[in-house]
Amino acid sequence: MTKSVVFDVGMTCGGCSAAVTRILKKVEGVEDIQCDLDEKKVTVVCDDETDEQLMLAKLMKWSEASGKSVALASA
């Protein structure tokens, strides 16, 4: 089974979305990543066992370096 996890990410350009995609692709269980620059949302399709807090932690590390905001989107 798979699930979708949505993050609010302060992406402003293609470089931001490429960095986010590159980071999330390294997480085990991630199957697909869709970045929406206009809505500033990233949707990740992953295995049910994939920990969204792990993905958030990896994105937060990027956030600290880039100065961009990152949060798990509210349902």
PDB file of N, H, CA, C and O in Angstrom:
ATOM      1  N   MET A   1       0.841  -1.190   0.000  1.00  0.00           N
ATOM      2  CA  MET A   1       0.000   0.000   0.000  1.00  0.00           C
ATOM      3  C   MET A   1       0.883   1.248   0.000  1.00  0.00           C
ATOM      4  O   MET A   1       2.012   1.246   0.490  1.00  0.00           O
ATOM      5  N   THR A   2       0.327   2.294  -0.560  1.00  0.00           N
ATOM      6  H   THR A   2      -0.590   2.296  -0.958  1.00  0.00           H
ATOM      7  CA  THR A   2       1.044   3.567  -0.580  1.00  0.00           C
ATOM      8  C   THR A   2       0.196   4.650   0.085  1.00  0.00           C
ATOM      9  O   THR A   2      -1.012   4.506   0.277  1.00  0.00           O
ATOM     10  N   LYS A   3       0.871   5.720   0.421  1.00  0.00           N
ATOM     11  H   LYS A   3       1.852   5.838   0.266  1.00  0.00           H
ATOM     12  CA  LYS A   3       0.191   6.885   0.989  1.00  0.00           C
ATOM     13  C   LYS A   3       0.776   8.131   0.356  1.00  0.00           C
ATOM     14  O   LYS A   3       1.861   8.095  -0.225  1.00  0.00           O
ATOM     15  N   SER A   4       0.050   9.234   0.473  1.00  0.00           N
ATOM     16  H   SER A   4      -0.831   9.263   0.945  1.00  0.00           H
ATOM     17  CA  SER A   4       0.536  10.527   0.005  1.00  0.00           C
ATOM     18  C   SER A   4       0.790  11.415   1.213  1.00  0.00           C
ATOM     19  O   SER A   4      -0.029  11.490   2.129  1.00  0.00           O
ATOM     20  N   VAL A   5       1.928  12.080   1.202  1.00  0.00           N
ATOM     21  H   VAL A   5       2.593  12.018   0.458  1.00  0.00           H
ATOM     22  CA  VAL A   5       2.302  13.014   2.262  1.00  0.00           C
ATOM     23  C   VAL A   5       2.555  14.356   1.591  1.00  0.00           C
ATOM     24  O   VAL A   5       3.269  14.432   0.592  1.00  0.00           O
ATOM     25  N   VAL A   6       1.967  15.414   2.142  1.00  0.00           N
ATOM     26  H   VAL A   6       1.387  15.352   2.954  1.00  0.00           H
ATOM     27  CA  VAL A   6       2.113  16.743   1.545  1.00  0.00           C
ATOM     28  C   VAL A   6       2.889  17.647   2.497  1.00  0.00           C
ATOM     29  O   VAL A   6       2.614  17.704   3.696  1.00  0.00           O
ATOM     30  N   PHE A   7       3.864  18.348   1.929  1.00  0.00           N
ATOM     31  H   PHE A   7       4.087  18.301   0.955  1.00  0.00           H
ATOM     32  CA  PHE A   7       4.666  19.304   2.682  1.00  0.00           C
ATOM     33  C   PHE A   7       4.444  20.698   2.112  1.00  0.00           C
ATOM     34  O   PHE A   7       4.319  20.863   0.898  1.00  0.00           O
ATOM     35  N   ASP A   8       4.396  21.700   2.982  1.00  0.00           N
ATOM     36  H   ASP A   8       4.498  21.566   3.967  1.00  0.00           H
ATOM     37  CA  ASP A   8       4.418  23.103   2.572  1.00  0.00           C
ATOM     38  C   ASP A   8       5.887  23.520   2.557  1.00  0.00           C
ATOM     39  O   ASP A   8       6.559  23.504   3.588  1.00  0.00           O
ATOM     40  N   VAL A   9       6.369  23.890   1.383  1.00  0.00           N
ATOM     41  H   VAL A   9       5.823  23.903   0.545  1.00  0.00           H
ATOM     42  CA  VAL A   9       7.795  24.208   1.228  1.00  0.00           C
ATOM     43  C   VAL A   9       7.924  25.565   0.543  1.00  0.00           C
ATOM     44  O   VAL A   9       7.309  25.795  -0.498  1.00  0.00           O
ATOM     45  N   GLY A  10       8.713  26.453   1.115  1.00  0.00           N
ATOM     46  H   GLY A  10       9.212  26.266   1.961  1.00  0.00           H
ATOM     47  CA  GLY A  10       8.899  27.794   0.572  1.00  0.00           C
ATOM     48  C   GLY A  10       9.789  27.819  -0.648  1.00  0.00           C
ATOM     49  O   GLY A  10      10.793  28.530  -0.677  1.00  0.00           O
ATOM     50  N   MET A  11       9.423  27.037  -1.668  1.00  0.00           N
ATOM     51  H   MET A  11       8.607  26.460  -1.644  1.00  0.00           H
ATOM     52  CA  MET A  11      10.206  26.984  -2.904  1.00  0.00           C
ATOM     53  C   MET A  11       9.931  28.230  -3.736  1.00  0.00           C
ATOM     54  O   MET A  11       8.788  28.674  -3.843  1.00  0.00           O
ATOM     55  N   THR A  12      10.977  28.785  -4.319  1.00  0.00           N
ATOM     56  H   THR A  12      11.905  28.423  -4.231  1.00  0.00           H
ATOM     57  CA  THR A  12      10.816  29.980  -5.148  1.00  0.00           C
ATOM     58  C   THR A  12      11.286  29.785  -6.586  1.00  0.00           C
ATOM     59  O   THR A  12      11.058  30.647  -7.434  1.00  0.00           O
ATOM     60  N   CYS A  13      11.941  28.660  -6.867  1.00  0.00           N
ATOM     61  H   CYS A  13      12.126  27.959  -6.178  1.00  0.00           H
ATOM     62  CA  CYS A  13      12.478  28.461  -8.210  1.00  0.00           C
ATOM     63  C   CYS A  13      12.680  26.977  -8.494  1.00  0.00           C
ATOM     64  O   CYS A  13      12.488  26.130  -7.622  1.00  0.00           O
ATOM     65  N   GLY A  14      13.069  26.683  -9.722  1.00  0.00           N
ATOM     66  H   GLY A  14      13.225  27.371 -10.431  1.00  0.00           H
ATOM     67  CA  GLY A  14      13.336  25.316 -10.124  1.00  0.00           C
ATOM     68  C   GLY A  14      14.487  24.698  -9.353  1.00  0.00           C
ATOM     69  O   GLY A  14      14.526  23.483  -9.158  1.00  0.00           O
ATOM     70  N   GLY A  15      15.422  25.525  -8.916  1.00  0.00           N
ATOM     71  H   GLY A  15      15.390  26.511  -9.075  1.00  0.00           H
ATOM     72  CA  GLY A  15      16.538  25.011  -8.121  1.00  0.00           C
ATOM     73  C   GLY A  15      16.060  24.468  -6.787  1.00  0.00           C
ATOM     74  O   GLY A  15      16.547  23.443  -6.311  1.00  0.00           O
ATOM     75  N   CYS A  16      15.104  25.164  -6.188  1.00  0.00           N
ATOM     76  H   CYS A  16      14.709  25.998  -6.575  1.00  0.00           H
ATOM     77  CA  CYS A  16      14.530  24.706  -4.906  1.00  0.00           C
ATOM     78  C   CYS A  16      13.825  23.365  -5.091  1.00  0.00           C
ATOM     79  O   CYS A  16      14.042  22.429  -4.322  1.00  0.00           O
ATOM     80  N   SER A  17      12.976  23.281  -6.122  1.00  0.00           N
ATOM     81  H   SER A  17      12.800  24.042  -6.747  1.00  0.00           H
ATOM     82  CA  SER A  17      12.226  22.045  -6.323  1.00  0.00           C
ATOM     83  C   SER A  17      13.165  20.892  -6.676  1.00  0.00           C
ATOM     84  O   SER A  17      12.920  19.755  -6.274  1.00  0.00           O
ATOM     85  N   ALA A  18      14.226  21.169  -7.415  1.00  0.00           N
ATOM     86  H   ALA A  18      14.425  22.093  -7.741  1.00  0.00           H
ATOM     87  CA  ALA A  18      15.199  20.123  -7.748  1.00  0.00           C
ATOM     88  C   ALA A  18      15.917  19.639  -6.495  1.00  0.00           C
ATOM     89  O   ALA A  18      16.150  18.440  -6.343  1.00  0.00           O
ATOM     90  N   ALA A  19      16.266  20.549  -5.602  1.00  0.00           N
ATOM     91  H   ALA A  19      16.076  21.523  -5.726  1.00  0.00           H
ATOM     92  CA  ALA A  19      16.943  20.169  -4.356  1.00  0.00           C
ATOM     93  C   ALA A  19      16.020  19.319  -3.488  1.00  0.00           C
ATOM     94  O   ALA A  19      16.444  18.303  -2.937  1.00  0.00           O
ATOM     95  N   VAL A  20      14.761  19.732  -3.366  1.00  0.00           N
ATOM     96  H   VAL A  20      14.417  20.557  -3.813  1.00  0.00           H
ATOM     97  CA  VAL A  20      13.789  18.985  -2.563  1.00  0.00           C
ATOM     98  C   VAL A  20      13.602  17.584  -3.152  1.00  0.00           C
ATOM     99  O   VAL A  20      13.580  16.598  -2.415  1.00  0.00           O
ATOM    100  N   THR A  21      13.469  17.499  -4.461  1.00  0.00           N
ATOM    101  H   THR A  21      13.486  18.300  -5.059  1.00  0.00           H
ATOM    102  CA  THR A  21      13.295  16.203  -5.119  1.00  0.00           C
ATOM    103  C   THR A  21      14.508  15.316  -4.880  1.00  0.00           C
ATOM    104  O   THR A  21      14.362  14.134  -4.570  1.00  0.00           O
ATOM    105  N   ARG A  22      15.693  15.873  -5.021  1.00  0.00           N
ATOM    106  H   ARG A  22      15.812  16.833  -5.273  1.00  0.00           H
ATOM    107  CA  ARG A  22      16.936  15.116  -4.827  1.00  0.00           C
ATOM    108  C   ARG A  22      17.022  14.571  -3.393  1.00  0.00           C
ATOM    109  O   ARG A  22      17.432  13.429  -3.189  1.00  0.00           O
ATOM    110  N   ILE A  23      16.642  15.373  -2.417  1.00  0.00           N
ATOM    111  H   ILE A  23      16.309  16.301  -2.582  1.00  0.00           H
ATOM    112  CA  ILE A  23      16.684  14.954  -1.014  1.00  0.00           C
ATOM    113  C   ILE A  23      15.689  13.828  -0.755  1.00  0.00           C
ATOM    114  O   ILE A  23      16.031  12.818  -0.140  1.00  0.00           O
ATOM    115  N   LEU A  24      14.463  14.007  -1.225  1.00  0.00           N
ATOM    116  H   LEU A  24      14.185  14.827  -1.724  1.00  0.00           H
ATOM    117  CA  LEU A  24      13.413  13.035  -0.931  1.00  0.00           C
ATOM    118  C   LEU A  24      13.595  11.716  -1.673  1.00  0.00           C
ATOM    119  O   LEU A  24      13.181  10.668  -1.179  1.00  0.00           O
ATOM    120  N   LYS A  25      14.213  11.757  -2.858  1.00  0.00           N
ATOM    121  H   LYS A  25      14.550  12.609  -3.259  1.00  0.00           H
ATOM    122  CA  LYS A  25      14.449  10.517  -3.611  1.00  0.00           C
ATOM    123  C   LYS A  25      15.379   9.566  -2.861  1.00  0.00           C
ATOM    124  O   LYS A  25      15.360   8.360  -3.105  1.00  0.00           O
ATOM    125  N   LYS A  26      16.184  10.098  -1.959  1.00  0.00           N
ATOM    126  H   LYS A  26      16.200  11.078  -1.761  1.00  0.00           H
ATOM    127  CA  LYS A  26      17.123   9.261  -1.198  1.00  0.00           C
ATOM    128  C   LYS A  26      16.453   8.546  -0.036  1.00  0.00           C
ATOM    129  O   LYS A  26      17.059   7.665   0.575  1.00  0.00           O
ATOM    130  N   VAL A  27      15.199   8.912   0.283  1.00  0.00           N
ATOM    131  H   VAL A  27      14.707   9.627  -0.213  1.00  0.00           H
ATOM    132  CA  VAL A  27      14.488   8.287   1.396  1.00  0.00           C
ATOM    133  C   VAL A  27      13.897   6.966   0.917  1.00  0.00           C
ATOM    134  O   VAL A  27      13.181   6.920  -0.084  1.00  0.00           O
ATOM    135  N   GLU A  28      14.202   5.900   1.637  1.00  0.00           N
ATOM    136  H   GLU A  28      14.783   5.937   2.450  1.00  0.00           H
ATOM    137  CA  GLU A  28      13.707   4.573   1.270  1.00  0.00           C
ATOM    138  C   GLU A  28      12.185   4.543   1.319  1.00  0.00           C
ATOM    139  O   GLU A  28      11.573   5.011   2.279  1.00  0.00           O
ATOM    140  N   GLY A  29      11.584   3.989   0.272  1.00  0.00           N
ATOM    141  H   GLY A  29      12.081   3.609  -0.508  1.00  0.00           H
ATOM    142  CA  GLY A  29      10.134   3.856   0.212  1.00  0.00           C
ATOM    143  C   GLY A  29       9.443   4.943  -0.599  1.00  0.00           C
ATOM    144  O   GLY A  29       8.258   4.820  -0.907  1.00  0.00           O
ATOM    145  N   VAL A  30      10.169   6.017  -0.954  1.00  0.00           N
ATOM    146  H   VAL A  30      11.132   6.118  -0.703  1.00  0.00           H
ATOM    147  CA  VAL A  30       9.577   7.090  -1.748  1.00  0.00           C
ATOM    148  C   VAL A  30       9.452   6.620  -3.198  1.00  0.00           C
ATOM    149  O   VAL A  30      10.424   6.166  -3.801  1.00  0.00           O
ATOM    150  N   GLU A  31       8.237   6.738  -3.747  1.00  0.00           N
ATOM    151  H   GLU A  31       7.448   7.108  -3.257  1.00  0.00           H
ATOM    152  CA  GLU A  31       7.975   6.277  -5.104  1.00  0.00           C
ATOM    153  C   GLU A  31       7.833   7.422  -6.104  1.00  0.00           C
ATOM    154  O   GLU A  31       8.256   7.295  -7.253  1.00  0.00           O
ATOM    155  N   ASP A  32       7.239   8.545  -5.674  1.00  0.00           N
ATOM    156  H   ASP A  32       6.895   8.648  -4.741  1.00  0.00           H
ATOM    157  CA  ASP A  32       7.012   9.649  -6.594  1.00  0.00           C
ATOM    158  C   ASP A  32       7.004  10.965  -5.815  1.00  0.00           C
ATOM    159  O   ASP A  32       6.585  11.016  -4.659  1.00  0.00           O
ATOM    160  N   ILE A  33       7.478  12.029  -6.474  1.00  0.00           N
ATOM    161  H   ILE A  33       7.819  11.988  -7.413  1.00  0.00           H
ATOM    162  CA  ILE A  33       7.531  13.359  -5.852  1.00  0.00           C
ATOM    163  C   ILE A  33       7.001  14.362  -6.863  1.00  0.00           C
ATOM    164  O   ILE A  33       7.471  14.415  -8.000  1.00  0.00           O
ATOM    165  N   GLN A  34       6.029  15.152  -6.452  1.00  0.00           N
ATOM    166  H   GLN A  34       5.647  15.109  -5.529  1.00  0.00           H
ATOM    167  CA  GLN A  34       5.478  16.203  -7.299  1.00  0.00           C
ATOM    168  C   GLN A  34       5.658  17.547  -6.591  1.00  0.00           C
ATOM    169  O   GLN A  34       5.156  17.744  -5.484  1.00  0.00           O
ATOM    170  N   CYS A  35       6.368  18.458  -7.227  1.00  0.00           N
ATOM    171  H   CYS A  35       6.776  18.298  -8.126  1.00  0.00           H
ATOM    172  CA  CYS A  35       6.586  19.793  -6.672  1.00  0.00           C
ATOM    173  C   CYS A  35       5.713  20.794  -7.411  1.00  0.00           C
ATOM    174  O   CYS A  35       5.721  20.843  -8.641  1.00  0.00           O
ATOM    175  N   ASP A  36       4.968  21.585  -6.669  1.00  0.00           N
ATOM    176  H   ASP A  36       4.962  21.545  -5.670  1.00  0.00           H
ATOM    177  CA  ASP A  36       4.121  22.631  -7.234  1.00  0.00           C
ATOM    178  C   ASP A  36       4.652  23.979  -6.740  1.00  0.00           C
ATOM    179  O   ASP A  36       4.399  24.381  -5.604  1.00  0.00           O
ATOM    180  N   LEU A  37       5.391  24.667  -7.612  1.00  0.00           N
ATOM    181  H   LEU A  37       5.596  24.340  -8.534  1.00  0.00           H
ATOM    182  CA  LEU A  37       5.999  25.944  -7.229  1.00  0.00           C
ATOM    183  C   LEU A  37       4.956  27.015  -6.932  1.00  0.00           C
ATOM    184  O   LEU A  37       5.131  27.819  -6.016  1.00  0.00           O
ATOM    185  N   ASP A  38       3.871  27.029  -7.703  1.00  0.00           N
ATOM    186  H   ASP A  38       3.728  26.377  -8.448  1.00  0.00           H
ATOM    187  CA  ASP A  38       2.838  28.049  -7.502  1.00  0.00           C
ATOM    188  C   ASP A  38       2.162  27.906  -6.147  1.00  0.00           C
ATOM    189  O   ASP A  38       1.941  28.898  -5.451  1.00  0.00           O
ATOM    190  N   GLU A  39       1.835  26.684  -5.773  1.00  0.00           N
ATOM    191  H   GLU A  39       2.014  25.878  -6.337  1.00  0.00           H
ATOM    192  CA  GLU A  39       1.163  26.429  -4.492  1.00  0.00           C
ATOM    193  C   GLU A  39       2.160  26.247  -3.344  1.00  0.00           C
ATOM    194  O   GLU A  39       1.780  26.235  -2.173  1.00  0.00           O
ATOM    195  N   LYS A  40       3.454  26.104  -3.702  1.00  0.00           N
ATOM    196  H   LYS A  40       3.763  26.114  -4.653  1.00  0.00           H
ATOM    197  CA  LYS A  40       4.521  25.865  -2.724  1.00  0.00           C
ATOM    198  C   LYS A  40       4.245  24.606  -1.900  1.00  0.00           C
ATOM    199  O   LYS A  40       4.375  24.591  -0.676  1.00  0.00           O
ATOM    200  N   LYS A  41       3.856  23.544  -2.628  1.00  0.00           N
ATOM    201  H   LYS A  41       3.750  23.556  -3.622  1.00  0.00           H
ATOM    202  CA  LYS A  41       3.558  22.266  -1.993  1.00  0.00           C
ATOM    203  C   LYS A  41       4.352  21.159  -2.673  1.00  0.00           C
ATOM    204  O   LYS A  41       4.609  21.205  -3.876  1.00  0.00           O
ATOM    205  N   VAL A  42       4.737  20.162  -1.876  1.00  0.00           N
ATOM    206  H   VAL A  42       4.528  20.124  -0.898  1.00  0.00           H
ATOM    207  CA  VAL A  42       5.408  18.973  -2.384  1.00  0.00           C
ATOM    208  C   VAL A  42       4.579  17.782  -1.943  1.00  0.00           C
ATOM    209  O   VAL A  42       4.324  17.599  -0.752  1.00  0.00           O
ATOM    210  N   THR A  43       4.159  16.971  -2.909  1.00  0.00           N
ATOM    211  H   THR A  43       4.366  17.120  -3.876  1.00  0.00           H
ATOM    212  CA  THR A  43       3.391  15.768  -2.615  1.00  0.00           C
ATOM    213  C   THR A  43       4.281  14.563  -2.865  1.00  0.00           C
ATOM    214  O   THR A  43       4.846  14.405  -3.947  1.00  0.00           O
ATOM    215  N   VAL A  44       4.398  13.715  -1.849  1.00  0.00           N
ATOM    216  H   VAL A  44       3.940  13.844  -0.970  1.00  0.00           H
ATOM    217  CA  VAL A  44       5.247  12.533  -1.922  1.00  0.00           C
ATOM    218  C   VAL A  44       4.363  11.306  -1.840  1.00  0.00           C
ATOM    219  O   VAL A  44       3.563  11.170  -0.915  1.00  0.00           O
ATOM    220  N   VAL A  45       4.505  10.410  -2.808  1.00  0.00           N
ATOM    221  H   VAL A  45       5.155  10.520  -3.560  1.00  0.00           H
ATOM    222  CA  VAL A  45       3.836   9.111  -2.760  1.00  0.00           C
ATOM    223  C   VAL A  45       4.886   8.118  -2.282  1.00  0.00           C
ATOM    224  O   VAL A  45       5.965   8.005  -2.864  1.00  0.00           O
ATOM    225  N   CYS A  46       4.552   7.398  -1.209  1.00  0.00           N
ATOM    226  H   CYS A  46       3.675   7.490  -0.736  1.00  0.00           H
ATOM    227  CA  CYS A  46       5.529   6.498  -0.601  1.00  0.00           C
ATOM    228  C   CYS A  46       4.832   5.286   0.006  1.00  0.00           C
ATOM    229  O   CYS A  46       3.606   5.234   0.100  1.00  0.00           O
ATOM    230  N   ASP A  47       5.643   4.316   0.415  1.00  0.00           N
ATOM    231  H   ASP A  47       6.639   4.358   0.338  1.00  0.00           H
ATOM    232  CA  ASP A  47       5.128   3.141   1.121  1.00  0.00           C
ATOM    233  C   ASP A  47       4.480   3.579   2.423  1.00  0.00           C
ATOM    234  O   ASP A  47       4.843   4.608   2.992  1.00  0.00           O
ATOM    235  N   ASP A  48       3.520   2.792   2.890  1.00  0.00           N
ATOM    236  H   ASP A  48       3.226   1.955   2.428  1.00  0.00           H
ATOM    237  CA  ASP A  48       2.866   3.082   4.169  1.00  0.00           C
ATOM    238  C   ASP A  48       3.866   3.158   5.319  1.00  0.00           C
ATOM    239  O   ASP A  48       3.654   3.896   6.281  1.00  0.00           O
ATOM    240  N   GLU A  49       4.956   2.394   5.221  1.00  0.00           N
ATOM    241  H   GLU A  49       5.128   1.794   4.439  1.00  0.00           H
ATOM    242  CA  GLU A  49       5.938   2.336   6.310  1.00  0.00           C
ATOM    243  C   GLU A  49       6.886   3.534   6.321  1.00  0.00           C
ATOM    244  O   GLU A  49       7.600   3.743   7.302  1.00  0.00           O
ATOM    245  N   THR A  50       6.902   4.314   5.256  1.00  0.00           N
ATOM    246  H   THR A  50       6.322   4.144   4.459  1.00  0.00           H
ATOM    247  CA  THR A  50       7.820   5.449   5.181  1.00  0.00           C
ATOM    248  C   THR A  50       7.418   6.504   6.210  1.00  0.00           C
ATOM    249  O   THR A  50       6.259   6.912   6.284  1.00  0.00           O
ATOM    250  N   ASP A  51       8.385   6.931   6.991  1.00  0.00           N
ATOM    251  H   ASP A  51       9.327   6.601   6.931  1.00  0.00           H
ATOM    252  CA  ASP A  51       8.144   7.859   8.095  1.00  0.00           C
ATOM    253  C   ASP A  51       8.154   9.303   7.603  1.00  0.00           C
ATOM    254  O   ASP A  51       9.182   9.802   7.145  1.00  0.00           O
ATOM    255  N   GLU A  52       7.003   9.973   7.701  1.00  0.00           N
ATOM    256  H   GLU A  52       6.168   9.568   8.073  1.00  0.00           H
ATOM    257  CA  GLU A  52       6.957  11.361   7.244  1.00  0.00           C
ATOM    258  C   GLU A  52       7.805  12.277   8.104  1.00  0.00           C
ATOM    259  O   GLU A  52       8.252  13.321   7.627  1.00  0.00           O
ATOM    260  N   GLN A  53       8.041  11.915   9.368  1.00  0.00           N
ATOM    261  H   GLN A  53       7.677  11.067   9.755  1.00  0.00           H
ATOM    262  CA  GLN A  53       8.899  12.730  10.226  1.00  0.00           C
ATOM    263  C   GLN A  53      10.358  12.651   9.762  1.00  0.00           C
ATOM    264  O   GLN A  53      11.104  13.623   9.887  1.00  0.00           O
ATOM    265  N   LEU A  54      10.762  11.497   9.228  1.00  0.00           N
ATOM    266  H   LEU A  54      10.156  10.707   9.126  1.00  0.00           H
ATOM    267  CA  LEU A  54      12.110  11.357   8.669  1.00  0.00           C
ATOM    268  C   LEU A  54      12.257  12.257   7.445  1.00  0.00           C
ATOM    269  O   LEU A  54      13.262  12.951   7.290  1.00  0.00           O
ATOM    270  N   MET A  55      11.243  12.239   6.577  1.00  0.00           N
ATOM    271  H   MET A  55      10.427  11.675   6.703  1.00  0.00           H
ATOM    272  CA  MET A  55      11.285  13.110   5.390  1.00  0.00           C
ATOM    273  C   MET A  55      11.316  14.575   5.820  1.00  0.00           C
ATOM    274  O   MET A  55      12.068  15.374   5.262  1.00  0.00           O
ATOM    275  N   LEU A  56      10.498  14.922   6.811  1.00  0.00           N
ATOM    276  H   LEU A  56       9.886  14.273   7.263  1.00  0.00           H
ATOM    277  CA  LEU A  56      10.463  16.299   7.304  1.00  0.00           C
ATOM    278  C   LEU A  56      11.823  16.707   7.872  1.00  0.00           C
ATOM    279  O   LEU A  56      12.279  17.827   7.643  1.00  0.00           O
ATOM    280  N   ALA A  57      12.471  15.806   8.610  1.00  0.00           N
ATOM    281  H   ALA A  57      12.101  14.896   8.797  1.00  0.00           H
ATOM    282  CA  ALA A  57      13.783  16.106   9.193  1.00  0.00           C
ATOM    283  C   ALA A  57      14.811  16.388   8.099  1.00  0.00           C
ATOM    284  O   ALA A  57      15.630  17.299   8.228  1.00  0.00           O
ATOM    285  N   LYS A  58      14.765  15.604   7.025  1.00  0.00           N
ATOM    286  H   LYS A  58      14.100  14.865   6.920  1.00  0.00           H
ATOM    287  CA  LYS A  58      15.705  15.819   5.922  1.00  0.00           C
ATOM    288  C   LYS A  58      15.433  17.155   5.229  1.00  0.00           C
ATOM    289  O   LYS A  58      16.362  17.871   4.855  1.00  0.00           O
ATOM    290  N   LEU A  59      14.152  17.481   5.063  1.00  0.00           N
ATOM    291  H   LEU A  59      13.397  16.900   5.367  1.00  0.00           H
ATOM    292  CA  LEU A  59      13.812  18.763   4.449  1.00  0.00           C
ATOM    293  C   LEU A  59      14.170  19.930   5.367  1.00  0.00           C
ATOM    294  O   LEU A  59      14.555  20.996   4.888  1.00  0.00           O
ATOM    295  N   MET A  60      14.048  19.738   6.672  1.00  0.00           N
ATOM    296  H   MET A  60      13.735  18.872   7.061  1.00  0.00           H
ATOM    297  CA  MET A  60      14.393  20.799   7.622  1.00  0.00           C
ATOM    298  C   MET A  60      15.889  21.117   7.563  1.00  0.00           C
ATOM    299  O   MET A  60      16.290  22.272   7.709  1.00  0.00           O
ATOM    300  N   LYS A  61      16.700  20.095   7.350  1.00  0.00           N
ATOM    301  H   LYS A  61      16.375  19.157   7.231  1.00  0.00           H
ATOM    302  CA  LYS A  61      18.145  20.316   7.218  1.00  0.00           C
ATOM    303  C   LYS A  61      18.422  21.217   6.012  1.00  0.00           C
ATOM    304  O   LYS A  61      19.237  22.136   6.089  1.00  0.00           O
ATOM    305  N   TRP A  62      17.735  20.944   4.897  1.00  0.00           N
ATOM    306  H   TRP A  62      17.073  20.197   4.834  1.00  0.00           H
ATOM    307  CA  TRP A  62      17.851  21.792   3.705  1.00  0.00           C
ATOM    308  C   TRP A  62      17.320  23.192   4.010  1.00  0.00           C
ATOM    309  O   TRP A  62      17.903  24.191   3.589  1.00  0.00           O
ATOM    310  N   SER A  63      16.222  23.254   4.738  1.00  0.00           N
ATOM    311  H   SER A  63      15.748  22.442   5.080  1.00  0.00           H
ATOM    312  CA  SER A  63      15.590  24.528   5.091  1.00  0.00           C
ATOM    313  C   SER A  63      16.541  25.424   5.869  1.00  0.00           C
ATOM    314  O   SER A  63      16.621  26.625   5.612  1.00  0.00           O
ATOM    315  N   GLU A  64      17.257  24.842   6.814  1.00  0.00           N
ATOM    316  H   GLU A  64      17.193  23.866   7.023  1.00  0.00           H
ATOM    317  CA  GLU A  64      18.205  25.613   7.616  1.00  0.00           C
ATOM    318  C   GLU A  64      19.325  26.187   6.756  1.00  0.00           C
ATOM    319  O   GLU A  64      19.775  27.311   6.978  1.00  0.00           O
ATOM    320  N   ALA A  65      19.771  25.407   5.771  1.00  0.00           N
ATOM    321  H   ALA A  65      19.405  24.494   5.590  1.00  0.00           H
ATOM    322  CA  ALA A  65      20.866  25.860   4.895  1.00  0.00           C
ATOM    323  C   ALA A  65      20.382  26.886   3.869  1.00  0.00           C
ATOM    324  O   ALA A  65      21.125  27.795   3.499  1.00  0.00           O
ATOM    325  N   SER A  66      19.141  26.741   3.413  1.00  0.00           N
ATOM    326  H   SER A  66      18.537  26.002   3.714  1.00  0.00           H
ATOM    327  CA  SER A  66      18.639  27.583   2.338  1.00  0.00           C
ATOM    328  C   SER A  66      17.831  28.790   2.815  1.00  0.00           C
ATOM    329  O   SER A  66      17.629  29.751   2.073  1.00  0.00           O
ATOM    330  N   GLY A  67      17.375  28.724   4.062  1.00  0.00           N
ATOM    331  H   GLY A  67      17.539  27.943   4.665  1.00  0.00           H
ATOM    332  CA  GLY A  67      16.533  29.798   4.574  1.00  0.00           C
ATOM    333  C   GLY A  67      15.086  29.702   4.132  1.00  0.00           C
ATOM    334  O   GLY A  67      14.317  30.642   4.329  1.00  0.00           O
ATOM    335  N   LYS A  68      14.704  28.579   3.537  1.00  0.00           N
ATOM    336  H   LYS A  68      15.329  27.815   3.377  1.00  0.00           H
ATOM    337  CA  LYS A  68      13.334  28.378   3.061  1.00  0.00           C
ATOM    338  C   LYS A  68      12.507  27.693   4.152  1.00  0.00           C
ATOM    339  O   LYS A  68      13.045  26.965   4.987  1.00  0.00           O
ATOM    340  N   SER A  69      11.206  27.932   4.136  1.00  0.00           N
ATOM    341  H   SER A  69      10.769  28.523   3.458  1.00  0.00           H
ATOM    342  CA  SER A  69      10.331  27.315   5.126  1.00  0.00           C
ATOM    343  C   SER A  69       9.923  25.907   4.705  1.00  0.00           C
ATOM    344  O   SER A  69       9.787  25.620   3.516  1.00  0.00           O
ATOM    345  N   VAL A  70       9.730  25.039   5.686  1.00  0.00           N
ATOM    346  H   VAL A  70       9.840  25.273   6.652  1.00  0.00           H
ATOM    347  CA  VAL A  70       9.283  23.668   5.446  1.00  0.00           C
ATOM    348  C   VAL A  70       8.370  23.263   6.588  1.00  0.00           C
ATOM    349  O   VAL A  70       8.671  23.519   7.754  1.00  0.00           O
ATOM    350  N   ALA A  71       7.243  22.624   6.250  1.00  0.00           N
ATOM    351  H   ALA A  71       6.998  22.416   5.303  1.00  0.00           H
ATOM    352  CA  ALA A  71       6.319  22.112   7.270  1.00  0.00           C
ATOM    353  C   ALA A  71       5.496  20.988   6.671  1.00  0.00           C
ATOM    354  O   ALA A  71       5.274  20.937   5.462  1.00  0.00           O
ATOM    355  N   LEU A  72       5.054  20.101   7.521  1.00  0.00           N
ATOM    356  H   LEU A  72       5.235  20.143   8.504  1.00  0.00           H
ATOM    357  CA  LEU A  72       4.118  19.065   7.109  1.00  0.00           C
ATOM    358  C   LEU A  72       2.770  19.755   6.948  1.00  0.00           C
ATOM    359  O   LEU A  72       2.288  20.407   7.875  1.00  0.00           O
ATOM    360  N   ALA A  73       2.163  19.614   5.779  1.00  0.00           N
ATOM    361  H   ALA A  73       2.554  19.085   5.026  1.00  0.00           H
ATOM    362  CA  ALA A  73       0.889  20.303   5.514  1.00  0.00           C
ATOM    363  C   ALA A  73      -0.208  19.730   6.402  1.00  0.00           C
ATOM    364  O   ALA A  73      -0.243  18.527   6.659  1.00  0.00           O
ATOM    365  N   SER A  74      -1.097  20.593   6.866  1.00  0.00           N
ATOM    366  H   SER A  74      -1.069  21.570   6.657  1.00  0.00           H
ATOM    367  CA  SER A  74      -2.214  20.108   7.666  1.00  0.00           C
ATOM    368  C   SER A  74      -3.232  19.439   6.765  1.00  0.00           C
ATOM    369  O   SER A  74      -3.409  19.824   5.609  1.00  0.00           O
ATOM    370  N   ALA A  75      -3.891  18.445   7.301  1.00  0.00           N
ATOM    371  H   ALA A  75      -3.747  18.132   8.240  1.00  0.00           H
ATOM    372  CA  ALA A  75      -4.825  17.633   6.502  1.00  0.00           C
ATOM    373  C   ALA A  75      -6.054  18.397   6.101  1.00  0.00           C
ATOM    374  O   ALA A  75      -6.929  17.851   5.428  1.00  0.00           O
TER     375      ALA A  75
END
